[in-house]
């Protein structure tokens, strides 16, 4: 029997559904109070966020935005997961990457990882910084090869590394059916990184061997990281991974494997970023798209894509690297919730060189906390059913498929790399994104936002040089601001102090605090130290305060009303005291005293680079 409250109203009773127009009307009211007079769809657009690939995140999603049936986990089109149980049985595979040339040090590192939560190893063998093939046995001493899956990242000639690993299995009595992991062959990925001509015959040979004798080993990796690390968008990363996977399917089936056998030889590697929803949608879209490829090839059941997600190196910063722990946590969350079977969390000091033991510990514990304490792995496809995630998955899949078709029309992945099509497309994407970074429309915490000039640098042993040659570049979000900060560091080393800017704040704190904080943050991002003493000045006190600051430039900070009343007079006093340049925090207006205006959305990198040039800061 249901017991109703005294007033007869049941808390379980249905609430009336507000209409979209009612919600939009409320949004208009909020925007109006903030000074924006917009109505209708313009109100909703004002709260929307543009992503790359022509995608837009709207402020509200409803059942109208529900996409086509994504199916069930473990069944085509595999949008909701390649396995019916997802990661809910044992969690995702915690895969740690190692790139150490010394076999003894590498052995110490891998044993420490395996004893403390890592479940598989990703080893660089040969090539720049990798352990020599001859040292692989020493590096894996004490490792139970039948329990710890191995993934190789070999050099241009992977044959010696593969033969050495298979020989180790044999020498240590590991049954061939018990070997687990991946040989990591990726001739097209290597071509993207180095510009070398891809050689696929050897990959086909090893794939046939794995099918015949090593059922637990995959031979090929479809690595999308080279495209992400060159500045490619999510859709470009997906489209190029599809083109690569299709190229490998053609090679393997031409060598005698069935479509099912060929698909089983592939593992796909994607970047996971701090935009956790985009990461979730990207992994879900990738599975759906690959299922479509398998369906077209006549084997829809073979389209269960095996995914390895790696936290993005593009988002890692060299300044304030501790913030990278937060970025990798969000990326790991997105990868796990998105359904990746294996996840690699890069150590927070990855951008500085070789990680230390503490950084590796934090990296592996990130997955452990998310799985064991936050219980993220206990639910299959926890984001499924979210109208936002489903719609984003749908739109991203459409954009990626369209780009994939462009690559196929260009002759396939190898031809697209050879012609420069891939390089040109990604370069254009990164150029557009770089503008947003320079304008701080895409903020980088600790670098372009809230930097700390007095932070103690974190020093690490240099990492081996990356592949050089005609391949794709490797970019970072912090590049432009890192260049500015490095110039400031060099200036301090040479002169004993950093370049400075005097913040000439007008009026009371309530009038100038917002713009003074904005200006301080802006100049700090370029390594220019703000001096805000005294708290407020006027035309009679500005000159003395500026002289005492030791700065050569000044920035006016206040409201538009006070600018109209005082800006010209204060700017004149600052110039008379020796100010070489007077900035004003605010959009250009009728203030003749300002030489340069700095405001939200201005090209901060261009402004500060020009100013450092003028100051003679090399």
Secondary structure, 3 states (H helix, E strand, C coil): CCCCCCCCCCCCCCCCCCCHHHHHHHHHHHHHHCCCCCCCHHHHHHCCEECHHHCEECCCCCHHHCCCCCCCCCCCCCCCCCCCCCCCCCCCEEEEEECCCCHHHHHHHHHHHHCCCCCEEEEEECCCCCECHHHHHHHCCCCCCCCCEEEEEECCCCHHHHHHHHHHHHHCCCCHHHCCEEEEECHHHHHHHHCCCCCCHHHHHHHHHHHHHCCCEEEEEEECHHHHHCCCCHHHHHHHHHHHHHHHHHHHHHCCCCHHHHHHCEEEEEEECCCHHHHHHHHHHHHHHHHHHHHHCCCHHHCCCCEEEEECCCCCCCCCHHHHHHHHHHHHHHHHHHCCCEEECCCCCHHHCCCCHHHHHHHHHHHHHHHHHCCHHHCCCCCCCCHHHHHHHHHHHHHHHHHHHHHHHCCCHHHHHHHCHHHHHHHHHHHHHHHHHHCCCCCCECCCECCCCCCCCCCCCCCCCCCCCCCCCCCCCCHHHHHHHHHHHHHHHHHCCCCEEEEEEECCHHHHHHHHHHHHHHHHHCCCEEECCCCCECCCCHHHHHHHHCCCEEEEECCHHHHHHHHHHHHHHHHHCCCCEEEEECCCCCCCCCCEEECCCCCHHHHHHHHHHHHCCC
